[in-house]
Amino acid sequence: MEKIITKKRFKILLILISLMPAYSSLGYPPEQTSNLIVEVLSNPLTKMFVDYNIISKLLLFLAALIPYFNIKNSEKYTLGYYVLILLFVGFFQNASFTESYGFSIITGNVTLELIVIITLIYDLLKNKTKFSKDSFHKERVWIVPLMILALLMPCDFVDNTIIPSLSLKMFINDAGFAYCMITPVIIGTYLLFEEKTYVLTLYIISFIGTIFGFYNMLTWFVFNIKSYWMGVLHLPLVIISIYGMLISKKSINHNI
């Protein structure tokens, strides 16, 4: 199984899934796909839960912190939270009642995140992954600032532009309900504390994270350069996901 997931065909399949047509209750021409995606992500259903933003951030922080306390089966709490929040975010962040397209769903995103959920559930049920404070990887501590950047997501929205901001808003924004901010925190925790690596989980999460990261690099550094800061805020996803792929691939090659 580990060798299969690193094959080009499997990776091409995941990329093709990311390109699946979105759903719109009103229908839309293919050339307007990017506009539909922008409308959905600008006003996702997660906005209905804005009062819980700070709670979602706190829970994500605790999920990353649990292994520090050397709690037995800490991986179940961390990865279990990731499953639960993805069950929510996977649909609510990728769906919206838009003005132009009616009720819409970014199908590719939902499907990829569902694949992550299924992989994690299998991992948890089979006890494949183990975290331990005693196995803390000091050489990987450089990823901690990236995890913090993703967790805080320090930004503001001014004149239709996303700009850097260190205001108190960063403690109550919706980073805890955003796949691209949640994922680097979870992968980072995985990489810092893993005692026994289940490469299937790490590789799939990391590769899918890289796909999302790539699209965001294009969006914020090429097509919407005015809001380049959002691209900067997606760098933790890109860097940690690529690093996770390298670590898992190395483990696979070692076991072949």
C-alpha positions, 0 to 999 in steps of 0.5 A: 500500500505504501508503494502504491500511494507514491506512484505517479498514477495515484498522485495524478488521480488526486490532482484530477480530483482537485479539478472536479467541476464544482456544483451550483444549483443554478448551473454555470459555464466552465469558464466561470469556475474560478469566480464561483470558487471565489464567491464560495470561499469569500462567504462560506457556511462557516461564517455562520459560526463566527461566534465560535472562532476563538473556541476553534482556535483554542481546540486546535492549539490544545490538539497540537499541545497534547503530546507535550504532556505525554498523555497516553494515546495523545495521537488519538486526541490530536488526529481525532480532533483533525477528523472531527474538525474536517467533517465540519470544515470539509463541507461548511468551508466549501459550500455557500449560498452565493448571489451569482450561482445559488447554493454551490459546493467546491466538489474537488475540495470536499472530495480531497478532504474526505480522502484525508478523513477516511485515511485518518479514521483507518489510522486511528482504528488500526493504531498505526500512528504513535506520538510520544514526548520522549521522541520529540524531534529537536531537529524539526523545531524550525517548523514551530514558528510556521505552525504558530503563523498558521494558527494565528493567521494575522491579517485584516481585510481593508479596501478589498485587500488582505493585509498584515495585521497584528491586532487582537483580531488574530485571536478571533479570526476563522483560522480554526475553521480553515483547512489550509491553516488547520492542516499545517498545525496538525502535520507539524505536530505529527512531525514533531512527536511521531514515534511510529510513522504511518507513512500512508497517513502522513504522505496523503495528508502532506500531498493533498496539503501541497495541492491546496498550497500550490493553488493558493500560491497561484491565487495570491502571488500571481492572480491576486497579487494585491493580497499577497499577504494571504499567500504568505499565510499559506506558506506554512501549509506549503512548506510543512506539507512538502517536508511531510512528503519528504519524510514519509517518502524517505521512510517508504524508501527505507522499508522497500 
